[in-house]
Amino acid sequence: MSFINPNPFTTRPEINGTFGVVATTHWIGTAVGMGILERGGNAFDAGVAAAFTLQVVEPHLCGPGGDVPVMLYDVREAKPVVVCGQGPAPAGATIAHYRGHLGLDIIPGTGLLAACVPGTFETYMAILRDRGTMRLRDVLEPALSYARNGHPLVERACATIATVAQLFREHWPSSAAVYLPGGQVPEPGALFGNAKHAATYARILEEAEAGGGGRDKEIERARRAWSQGFVAEAVDNFCRTAEVMDVSGRAHKGVLTGEDMARWLPTIEDPIHLDYGSYRVLKPNAWTQGPVLLQMLALLKGFDLDKLAPTDPEFIHLWAECAKLAYADREAFYGDPKFVDVPMQTLLSEAYNAERRKLVGDAASLEQRPGRIEGFGGKVIVKSARQAAAGAGEPTFASVNSGHGAGEQEVSRSGEVQGDTVHIDVIDRHGNMFTATPSGGWLQSSPVIPALGFPLGTRAQMFWLEEGQPASLAPGKRPRSTLSVGMALREGKPYLVWGTPGGDQQDQWSCQLFLRHASLNHARPKMNLQEAIDAPAWHIEHFPASFWPRSARPGVLVVEGRLPPATISELQRRGHKVEVGADWSEGRLTAASQDGRQRKAAANARGMQGYAAGR
């Protein structure tokens, strides 16, 4: 008897159970997280264990030297919170140093100059200490074991290593020693380990457990080993002494110090929100790009999307035009709220978006059109792909006052060395929810620190070196990160956590999942989570990219080849510069939800890595 899939866009069933669910971008991370739940851990234990494991098995996508936003729902508090694991710029990272002393007009996307304070370890320790139940060894041992004993290296990691192999051989010998075993690019599926990475975590565990006193004291000693002990000392020494080749074509020393690491701690913040029908959608504040999803929803509420199929050209056109407006406002207004006033209440208000919505017409816009909010904002800096590639020419500006104007990604079309991200969603049997998007510290971002076995991150490339911008570089300031996590309440109850890797595309793909799943006018989901993930997807590249070389591609709409030909033709007729990619090329979403006792989860089939599990 043959089986006929009733939905040709669905690759696998939505996971459905009552005990707990885990979804991550790698099957090993999912297995580790689910194993923690089975051993009696809660969602916070499982999320931290999965995060440490993904640092090992997806080193081209995240690492200990990177950063992470986390959103949690703890049933004991009955409120969602954001944990900011985005480390700030070092004390020595000033515009004067980069422009005046080094002669740079943009922060290099690789090397040591773009390193912020690594935010992951302290963040995971704070979550484990305050909300977890298990000891440090319980959650760190799986990652340590995979680093020590090896794991099957995924094809995309091998492809990334191949792209930077010559760079490693000629300029980054410490990276070559780890990622080119025997001098060769490893084969997909080959067991791959990182002995130095394992040794670093083994030493942290040894120091943590040396003094006794229970889990809280162990976690505190682990924290000291990281931010005030041997890890910080190794980072400090490497940044002071190593001259590292980066994409500027010159070698530079870093500015990050051990003192920068010692004085930083993750912070707990309230999320911001937008109400969409029976849903309250939650995002971190404007030190991430997260609010852009909320503004897209605020704009799209003015159109009756429930009447349109998600592959209808009108649906995609309206979505793309609203996304352009929201991303223009991201460029003009977003920055670290500790340093700049971000008019978020206005940006998400009905009155403001009703005016912005009037700019959406039948034809595709090719302009950068930030809104006007008196006393706020900067300029949208537009650098063409040609200027960026040539490294010459002054960028043009779209003024926020006039209203008129001119990736966490894979290795890009032009060969620039960029990275991507991972994502984790967990809901346990108690109703606790954990969602995180770790990134940075990619193997291709910066040389491996020989004493530690992993590189630093390059998140500071998201700062501008122009004075007066909301996202201008300043010591102690958080970059306006692309990293984003999402949570939604339904009828006031915690319901959904979801997210994706993808740099500037993260909130684009996350918005599409939400719109396919959630209805503005009806309580019942339109698609289940797996269907919403598997449906054909797309993204725009209209706005200035967050990653070096910060170029924009006005009007470009990249779509999966599975979109109906008639849809593609109509989008082209309306003026979109449509680029058709592979059939399964857009997004790496995962998601988990709860409704009463039921726990559901789903993960992306694209890339043959993501998996959801539960029972």
C-alpha positions in Angstrom: 0.0 0.0 0.0 1.6 3.3 -1.1 1.4 6.5 1.0 0.4 9.7 -0.5 1.4 12.9 1.3 -1.7 15.1 1.5 0.5 18.2 1.7 3.3 18.3 -0.9 5.1 21.0 1.1 5.5 18.9 4.3 8.6 16.7 4.7 7.9 15.1 8.1 5.3 15.0 10.9 4.9 17.6 13.6 6.2 16.2 16.9 3.3 15.9 19.4 3.5 14.6 23.0 3.1 15.6 26.6 6.5 15.0 28.2 8.6 17.6 26.5 10.1 18.7 23.1 13.4 19.9 21.8 14.1 21.3 18.3 17.6 22.5 17.1 19.5 23.0 13.9 21.5 19.8 14.4 20.3 16.4 15.2 23.0 15.9 17.8 22.0 19.1 19.7 18.4 17.9 19.7 19.4 14.4 21.0 21.5 15.9 23.8 18.7 18.3 24.8 16.1 15.5 24.8 18.5 13.3 26.8 18.7 16.0 29.5 14.9 16.1 29.7 14.7 12.3 30.0 17.2 12.4 32.9 15.0 14.8 34.8 16.4 18.1 33.8 14.2 21.0 32.9 14.0 23.2 29.8 16.8 25.4 31.0 19.2 22.5 31.7 18.3 21.1 28.3 18.8 24.4 26.4 22.2 25.0 27.9 23.4 21.5 27.2 22.2 21.7 23.6 23.9 25.1 23.2 27.3 23.9 24.5 27.0 20.9 22.1 26.2 23.0 19.1 29.4 24.9 19.7 31.3 21.7 19.0 29.2 20.0 16.2 28.5 23.2 14.2 31.8 25.2 14.7 31.2 27.1 11.4 28.0 28.5 12.9 28.7 29.2 16.5 31.4 28.9 19.2 32.4 29.8 22.7 33.8 33.2 21.6 30.4 34.3 20.2 27.2 35.8 21.6 23.6 34.8 22.2 20.1 36.3 22.9 17.9 34.0 25.0 14.2 34.3 25.9 12.8 32.2 28.7 9.4 31.5 30.3 9.8 30.2 33.8 6.5 28.9 35.2 7.6 29.9 38.7 7.6 33.5 37.7 4.9 33.2 35.0 6.5 35.9 32.9 8.7 36.0 29.8 12.2 37.4 30.1 15.1 38.1 27.8 18.7 37.3 28.8 21.1 39.5 26.9 24.2 37.4 26.0 25.4 40.0 23.5 28.8 41.2 24.8 29.6 44.9 24.2 32.5 46.6 22.4 35.8 46.6 24.3 37.0 49.7 26.1 39.6 50.2 23.4 37.1 50.0 20.5 36.7 53.7 19.6 36.0 55.4 16.2 39.1 57.4 16.7 41.2 54.3 17.0 39.7 52.5 14.0 39.5 55.6 11.7 42.4 57.7 13.0 45.0 55.3 14.1 44.2 52.4 11.8 42.8 54.3 8.8 39.7 52.2 8.4 36.3 53.4 7.3 34.5 50.1 8.1 35.3 47.4 10.7 36.7 44.3 9.1 34.5 41.3 9.1 37.2 38.9 10.1 40.2 38.9 12.4 40.6 40.5 15.9 39.3 44.1 15.4 35.7 43.0 15.3 35.7 41.0 18.6 33.2 42.0 21.3 33.2 40.5 24.7 32.3 36.8 24.4 28.8 36.5 25.8 27.8 32.8 25.7 29.5 31.2 28.7 28.5 33.7 31.3 24.9 33.7 29.9 24.6 29.9 30.1 26.1 29.9 33.6 23.5 32.5 34.7 20.6 30.5 33.3 21.9 27.2 34.8 22.5 28.8 38.2 19.2 30.7 38.5 16.8 28.4 36.7 18.4 25.0 36.0 18.5 22.0 38.3 21.5 20.0 37.1 25.2 20.3 37.9 27.6 21.8 35.5 29.2 18.5 34.6 25.7 17.1 33.6 25.2 19.8 31.0 28.8 20.3 29.8 29.8 16.6 29.5 28.1 15.9 26.2 29.9 18.8 24.5 33.2 17.9 26.1 32.8 14.3 24.9 32.0 15.2 21.3 35.0 17.6 21.3 37.3 14.9 22.7 36.0 11.8 21.0 34.8 13.3 17.7 31.5 13.8 15.8 30.5 13.3 12.2 31.4 16.6 10.5 28.5 18.0 8.4 28.9 18.8 4.8 28.5 22.5 5.2 31.2 22.7 7.8 33.6 20.9 5.4 32.6 23.3 2.6 33.3 26.3 4.9 36.7 24.9 5.8 37.5 24.4 2.1 36.7 28.1 1.4 39.1 29.4 4.0 41.8 26.6 3.8 44.3 28.8 2.0 43.8 31.6 4.5 44.5 29.1 7.3 47.6 27.8 5.6 49.1 31.2 4.8 47.9 33.4 7.7 46.1 31.5 10.4 48.3 28.5 11.3 46.5 27.9 14.6 43.3 27.4 12.7 45.0 25.1 10.2 46.3 23.0 13.1 42.7 22.3 14.2 40.6 22.4 11.0 43.0 20.9 8.4 44.0 17.6 10.0 46.9 16.2 8.1 46.9 19.4 6.1 43.7 18.5 4.3 40.1 19.6 4.4 38.1 16.9 6.3 35.6 14.8 4.4 31.9 15.1 5.2 30.9 12.5 7.7 34.4 11.9 9.0 34.8 11.9 12.8 36.2 15.2 13.8 37.4 16.3 17.2 39.0 19.4 18.8 41.3 18.3 21.6 42.1 21.9 22.7 38.4 22.9 22.9 37.8 19.7 25.0 40.8 20.5 27.2 39.5 24.0 27.9 36.1 22.8 29.1 37.8 19.9 31.0 39.9 22.5 32.9 36.9 24.7 33.6 35.1 21.6 35.1 38.2 20.7 37.1 38.5 24.1 38.6 34.8 24.3 39.2 34.7 21.0 41.1 37.9 21.5 43.0 36.4 23.4 46.0 33.2 21.4 46.7 30.1 23.2 48.1 27.4 22.2 45.6 26.2 23.3 42.2 26.0 27.0 42.9 29.6 27.2 44.0 30.7 25.0 41.1 29.0 27.4 38.6 30.6 30.4 40.3 34.1 28.9 40.1 33.5 28.1 36.4 32.5 31.7 35.8 35.7 32.9 37.4 37.8 30.5 35.4 36.2 32.0 32.2 36.0 35.7 32.8 38.7 36.2 35.4 40.9 33.2 35.1 42.8 31.2 32.5 40.4 31.8 29.6 40.4 35.6 29.9 44.2 35.5 30.3 44.6 33.5 27.1 42.2 35.9 25.2 44.1 38.9 26.5 47.5 37.6 25.6 46.4 36.6 22.1 44.8 40.0 21.3 47.9 41.9 22.6 50.5 39.8 20.9 49.1 38.3 17.7 48.9 40.3 14.5 46.2 38.8 12.5 45.4 39.2 8.8 41.8 40.2 8.1 39.6 41.2 5.1 41.2 44.7 5.1 44.3 43.0 3.6 46.4 44.0 6.6 47.3 42.4 9.9 46.0 43.9 13.1 46.2 43.3 16.8 42.9 43.1 18.8 41.6 45.5 21.3 39.7 43.1 23.5 41.3 42.6 27.0 40.8 40.3 30.0 39.6 43.3 31.9 36.8 43.8 29.3 35.7 40.2 30.0 36.0 40.5 33.8 33.6 43.4 34.1 30.8 42.2 31.8 27.8 40.2 32.9 24.6 39.2 31.0 21.5 41.2 31.9 17.8 40.3 32.3 15.4 42.5 30.4 11.7 42.6 29.6 10.8 41.8 26.0 8.9 44.2 23.8 5.7 43.0 22.2 3.0 43.5 19.5 -0.5 42.1 19.7 -1.6 40.3 16.6 -5.1 38.9 16.9 -5.2 36.5 19.8 -1.4 36.4 19.9 1.1 38.6 21.8 4.4 38.4 19.9 7.6 39.0 22.0 11.0 40.0 20.9 14.2 41.4 22.4 14.8 45.2 22.2 16.6 47.2 19.6 20.1 45.9 20.5 18.9 43.2 18.2 17.0 43.4 14.9 14.1 41.6 16.6 11.6 44.5 16.7 11.7 44.5 12.9 9.4 41.4 12.9 7.0 43.2 15.2 6.9 46.2 12.9 6.4 44.0 9.8 3.3 42.5 11.6 2.1 46.0 12.6 2.2 47.0 8.9 0.7 43.8 7.6 -2.2 44.0 10.0 -3.7 46.5 7.6 -4.0 43.9 4.9 -6.3 40.9 4.9 -3.6 38.3 4.5 -5.9 35.5 5.8 -7.6 35.5 2.5 -4.4 34.9 0.6 -2.4 31.7 0.1 1.2 32.1 1.3 2.5 31.5 -2.2 0.1 34.1 -3.8 2.1 36.9 -5.5 0.0 39.5 -3.6 0.9 37.9 -0.3 4.6 38.0 -1.1 4.5 41.5 -2.6 2.8 43.0 0.4 5.2 41.2 2.7 8.2 42.4 0.8 7.1 46.0 0.7 6.3 46.1 4.4 9.6 44.4 5.1 11.5 47.1 3.2 9.8 49.8 5.3 10.5 48.0 8.6 14.2 47.3 7.7 14.6 51.0 6.7 13.5 51.9 10.2 15.9 49.4 11.6 18.7 51.1 9.9 17.6 54.6 10.9 16.6 54.1 14.5 17.9 50.9 16.1 20.9 50.8 18.5 21.8 49.9 22.0 19.0 51.4 24.2 21.6 52.0 26.9 23.3 54.5 24.6 20.6 55.9 22.3 16.9 56.7 22.6 15.0 54.4 20.3 11.4 55.5 19.7 10.1 51.9 19.9 6.6 52.9 21.2 6.1 55.0 18.1 7.7 52.5 15.7 5.2 49.9 16.8 2.2 52.2 17.1 -0.9 51.9 14.9 -0.8 55.6 13.9 2.8 55.5 12.7 2.3 52.3 10.8 -0.9 53.4 9.2 1.0 56.3 7.6 3.9 54.0 6.6 1.4 51.6 5.1 0.3 54.2 2.6 3.7 53.8 0.9 2.9 50.3 -0.1 1.7 50.3 -3.8 1.2 47.8 -6.5 4.8 48.2 -7.8 8.1 47.2 -6.0 9.9 50.1 -4.4 13.6 50.5 -5.1 14.2 53.2 -2.5 15.3 53.2 1.1 12.4 54.9 2.9 12.9 55.4 6.7 10.1 57.1 8.6 10.1 60.5 10.2 10.1 60.7 14.0 11.1 64.2 15.2 14.3 64.2 17.3 15.2 60.6 16.7 17.2 58.5 14.2 20.1 58.7 11.9 20.8 57.9 8.2 20.4 54.8 6.2 23.9 54.2 4.9 23.8 52.7 1.4 26.9 51.3 -0.1 26.4 49.5 -3.5 27.8 46.0 -4.0 30.2 47.5 -6.6 31.6 50.1 -4.1 31.9 47.4 -1.4 33.8 45.0 -3.7 36.1 47.8 -4.9 36.7 49.1 -1.4 36.3 52.6 -2.8 33.8 55.4 -3.2 31.8 57.2 -0.6 28.5 55.6 0.5 25.3 57.5 -0.2 22.8 58.3 2.5 19.0 58.1 2.9 18.0 60.8 5.4 15.6 59.8 8.1 14.3 63.4 8.1 13.4 63.6 4.4 11.7 60.2 4.1 13.4 59.8 0.7 16.6 58.1 -0.3 18.6 56.5 -2.7 25.0 37.3 7.0 25.0 35.2 9.6 25.0 33.9 6.2 26.8 31.2 4.3 30.0 32.1 2.4 28.6 34.7 0.1 28.4 34.9 -3.7 31.5 37.1 -3.8 33.5 34.8 -1.6 33.5 37.0 1.5 34.0 35.0 4.7 30.8 35.2 6.7 29.2 32.9 9.2 25.8 31.7 10.2 24.0 30.7 13.4 22.2 28.0 15.2 18.9 27.9 17.0 17.4 26.0 20.0 13.8 25.6 21.2 12.8 23.6 24.3 9.5 23.2 26.2 9.5 20.8 29.2 6.6 19.0 30.8 6.2 21.8 33.4 5.7 24.4 30.7 9.1 26.1 31.0 10.2 27.5 27.6 13.8 28.2 26.4 14.6 29.7 23.0 18.1 30.8 22.0 20.0 31.9 18.8 23.7 31.4 19.5 26.2 32.6 16.9 29.6 34.1 16.3 33.0 32.7 17.1 32.9 30.9 13.8 35.9 28.9 12.7 36.1 31.2 9.6 35.8 34.5 11.6 39.1 34.7 13.5 42.1 32.5 14.2 41.8 29.8 16.8 43.4 30.9 20.1 46.0 28.2 20.5 45.7 27.9 24.2 41.9 27.5 24.0 41.0 25.7 20.8 38.4 28.2 19.5 38.3 31.7 17.9 36.7 35.0 19.0 33.6 36.5 17.4 33.3 39.4 15.0 30.0 41.0 16.0 31.5 44.5 16.1 31.5 44.6 12.3 27.8 45.6 12.8 28.8 49.0 14.2 29.3 52.0 11.9 32.4 54.1 12.1 30.4 57.3 11.2 29.6 59.5 14.2 26.1 60.2 15.3 24.4 57.0 14.1 22.2 55.0 16.5 24.5 52.0 15.7 27.8 54.0 15.8 30.7 52.3 17.6 31.4 53.2 21.2 33.2 51.4 24.1 30.8 49.3 26.2 28.0 49.5 23.6 26.2 46.5 22.3 26.2 46.2 18.5 22.8 46.1 16.8 22.9 42.4 16.4 21.1 40.4 13.7 20.5 37.7 16.3 16.9 37.3 17.2 14.6 35.0 19.2 10.8 34.8 19.2 8.1 33.9 21.7 4.4 34.3 21.5 1.6 34.1 24.0 -1.9 33.0 22.8 -4.9 34.3 24.7 -2.4 35.4 27.4 -0.8 31.9 27.9 2.7 30.9 26.9 2.4 29.2 23.5 5.2 29.4 20.9 9.0 29.7 20.7 10.7 29.8 17.4 13.6 31.2 15.4 16.2 30.6 12.7 19.8 31.2 11.6 20.3 33.6 8.7 21.7 37.0 9.6 19.5 39.7 8.2 17.1 37.0 7.0 16.3 35.7 10.5 13.3 37.9 11.2 12.2 37.6 7.6 11.9 33.8 7.7 10.5 33.9 11.3 7.8 36.3 10.2 6.8 34.0 7.4 6.5 31.0 9.7 4.3 33.0 12.1 2.1 34.3 9.3 1.6 30.8 7.9 0.8 29.4 11.4 -1.1 32.2 13.1 -4.3 33.9 11.9 -5.1 37.5 12.7 -8.8 36.8 12.7 -9.2 33.2 13.8 -7.9 31.2 16.8 -7.2 28.0 14.9 -3.7 27.7 13.3 -3.7 27.9 9.5 -0.7 25.4 9.2 0.9 23.3 11.8 4.5 24.1 12.7 6.1 21.6 10.3 3.9 22.7 7.4 4.7 26.4 8.2 8.5 25.6 8.2 8.4 23.5 5.0 6.4 25.9 2.9 8.2 27.7 0.1 10.1 30.8 1.5 11.9 33.9 0.3 13.9 36.9 1.5 14.8 40.5 0.4 18.3 42.0 0.2 17.0 45.5 -0.3 18.6 47.2 2.7 22.2 47.6 3.8 23.5 44.3 5.1 24.7 44.0 8.7 27.9 42.2 7.7 31.0 43.4 6.0 31.1 44.9 3.4 27.7 46.3 4.3 26.3 46.5 0.8 22.7 46.8 -0.3 20.9 45.2 -3.2 17.8 47.4 -3.8 14.7 45.6 -5.0 16.3 42.1 -4.9 13.8 39.3 -3.8 15.4 35.9 -3.5 12.8 33.0 -3.7 12.8 29.2 -3.6 12.3 27.5 -7.0 9.2 25.8 -5.6 7.2 28.9 -5.9 4.7 28.7 -8.7 6.0 30.0 -12.0 3.0 32.3 -12.3 3.8 33.8 -8.9 7.4 34.5 -9.9 6.3 36.1 -13.2 3.8 38.4 -11.5 6.4 39.5 -8.9 8.8 40.3 -11.8 6.0 42.2 -13.5 5.6 44.3 -10.4 9.2 45.3 -10.5 10.8 43.0 -8.0 14.3 41.9 -9.0 13.6 38.2 -8.5 16.4 35.7 -8.1 15.3 32.1 -8.1 17.3 29.8 -5.8 17.3 26.1 -5.2 14.0 24.5 -4.3 14.9 24.0 -0.6 17.3 26.9 0.1 15.6 29.4 2.4 15.8 29.3 6.1 16.7 26.9 8.9 13.7 27.4 11.2 12.8 25.4 14.3 9.8 25.9 16.6 8.0 24.5 19.6 4.6 25.1 21.1 2.4 24.1 24.0 -1.4 24.0 24.4 -2.6 22.6 27.7 -0.7 19.3 28.2 0.3 19.0 24.6 3.9 19.8 23.5 4.6 20.2 19.8 7.8 20.8 17.8 9.1 21.0 14.3 12.4 21.6 12.5 13.6 22.5 9.1 14.6 19.7 6.6 16.7 22.1 4.5 20.4 21.4 4.8 19.7 17.9 6.2 20.7 18.8 9.8 17.8 20.2 11.8 15.6 17.8 13.9 12.8 18.0 16.5 12.3 15.3 19.1 9.8 14.8 21.9 7.3 12.4 23.5 
